[in-house]
C-alpha cells in the first residue's frame, strides 16, 4: 500500500510578528501568518492577489521564529497541512487549516524588511474564530 504525502512549501511575507505561547508542559508554540501572491488576470491587467496561510511552529523552531521573524520579512516555510476543529463560545463547530512548520529559513536579514513598507495587511481574525 502506498504511503500518503503531506508536504507544503511556501515562500511569503509575514503579516505580523509571530506570537509565542507556552503549553502547560512548557512547550513553546508560535503562531503567525504569511502571504503568498497569486498572479491573476483581471480584464487586461495582471494583478497580485494575496493568499494568507496560518503557520504553527513548535519547540525550538517556535522560539527561533519568535526571536528573529518580524512583520514584512520574506521567509521559506516547509511543513505539513493540519486541520483541527473546536467548539466556539456559542457551541458552533469551527475548523481551521494550518501549516505545521518543520523548517524555516529567513530569506532576508532582520532589518531588510524595515526599509520596505509591506502593502500586505492580513485580514482581521475574530477572537472567537481561533482558540489559541
C-alpha positions as CSV (number, residue, x, y, z in Angstrom):
1,X,0.0,0.0,0.0
2,X,1.3,3.4,-1.0
3,X,2.0,6.0,1.7
4,X,0.4,9.4,1.5
5,X,2.4,12.6,1.2
6,X,1.5,15.8,3.1
7,X,4.2,18.4,2.4
8,X,3.8,22.1,2.0
9,X,6.5,24.6,0.8
10,X,5.7,28.3,1.0
11,X,7.7,31.5,0.3
12,X,5.9,34.6,1.6
13,X,5.9,37.6,3.8
14,X,4.9,37.8,7.4
15,X,1.7,39.8,8.0
16,X,2.6,40.4,11.7
17,X,5.3,39.5,14.2
18,X,4.9,35.9,15.5
19,X,3.0,35.4,18.7
20,X,4.6,32.9,21.1
21,X,2.9,31.0,23.9
22,X,3.8,28.0,26.1
23,X,1.7,24.9,26.8
24,X,1.2,23.8,30.4
25,X,4.1,21.4,29.9
26,X,6.3,24.3,28.9
27,X,6.5,23.6,25.2
28,X,6.8,26.7,23.0
29,X,4.3,27.3,20.2
30,X,4.5,30.2,17.8
31,X,1.7,31.4,15.5
32,X,2.0,33.7,12.6
33,X,0.6,34.3,9.1
34,X,2.4,34.7,5.8
35,X,1.1,35.9,2.5
36,X,1.9,34.4,-0.9
37,X,0.9,36.1,-4.1
38,X,-1.1,34.6,-6.9
39,X,-0.8,36.4,-10.2
40,X,-4.3,36.6,-11.8
41,X,-5.6,38.4,-14.9
42,X,-8.4,40.9,-14.3
43,X,-9.6,42.2,-17.6
44,X,-6.5,43.3,-19.5
45,X,-4.4,43.7,-16.3
46,X,-2.4,41.2,-14.3
47,X,-2.6,41.8,-10.5
48,X,-1.1,40.1,-7.5
49,X,-3.7,38.6,-5.2
50,X,-2.5,37.6,-1.7
51,X,-3.3,34.2,-0.2
52,X,-2.9,34.1,3.6
53,X,-1.6,31.0,5.4
54,X,-1.6,30.2,9.2
55,X,1.7,28.9,10.4
56,X,2.3,27.0,13.7
57,X,5.8,26.3,14.9
58,X,6.7,24.2,17.9
59,X,9.6,23.8,20.4
60,X,12.9,25.3,19.4
61,X,11.6,26.4,16.0
62,X,8.9,28.4,17.7
63,X,11.4,30.2,19.8
64,X,13.6,30.9,16.8
65,X,10.7,32.3,14.8
66,X,9.6,34.5,17.7
67,X,13.1,35.8,18.2
68,X,14.1,36.5,14.6
69,X,11.0,36.9,12.4
70,X,9.3,40.3,12.0
71,X,6.4,41.7,10.1
72,X,7.1,42.0,6.3
73,X,10.1,39.6,6.3
74,X,10.3,37.1,3.4
75,X,10.5,33.6,4.7
76,X,10.6,30.0,3.4
77,X,8.4,27.6,5.4
78,X,8.3,23.8,4.9
79,X,5.8,21.7,6.8
80,X,2.5,19.8,6.6
81,X,-1.1,20.7,6.5
82,X,-3.2,20.0,9.6
83,X,-6.9,20.7,10.0
84,X,-8.4,20.9,13.5
85,X,-11.8,21.6,14.9
86,X,-13.3,23.0,18.1
87,X,-16.5,24.5,19.6
88,X,-16.7,28.2,19.9
89,X,-18.4,30.0,22.8
90,X,-21.8,29.6,21.2
91,X,-21.4,25.9,20.7
92,X,-20.8,26.1,17.0
93,X,-18.3,23.7,15.4
94,X,-15.4,25.6,13.8
95,X,-12.5,24.3,11.7
96,X,-9.1,25.8,10.6
97,X,-6.3,24.5,8.4
98,X,-2.8,25.4,9.4
99,X,0.7,24.6,8.2
100,X,2.7,22.9,11.0
101,X,6.2,24.1,10.2
102,X,9.2,21.7,10.3
103,X,11.7,24.1,8.7
104,X,12.0,27.9,8.4
105,X,14.6,29.9,6.5
106,X,14.9,33.6,6.6
107,X,15.3,35.0,3.1
108,X,16.1,38.5,4.3
109,X,18.2,39.8,7.1
110,X,16.3,41.0,10.2
111,X,16.5,44.7,9.2
112,X,16.0,44.4,5.4
113,X,12.2,44.5,5.5
114,X,12.2,47.7,7.7
115,X,13.1,49.8,4.6
116,X,10.3,48.1,2.5
117,X,6.8,49.0,3.7
118,X,4.7,46.0,3.2
119,X,1.5,46.7,1.4
120,X,0.0,43.4,2.6
121,X,-2.3,43.5,5.6
122,X,-3.7,40.3,6.8
123,X,-7.5,40.1,7.2
124,X,-8.7,40.6,10.7
125,X,-9.1,37.5,12.9
126,X,-12.1,37.3,15.2
127,X,-11.0,36.2,18.7
128,X,-13.8,33.5,18.7
129,X,-12.5,32.1,15.4
130,X,-9.2,30.6,16.6
131,X,-8.8,29.1,20.0
132,X,-5.2,29.9,20.8
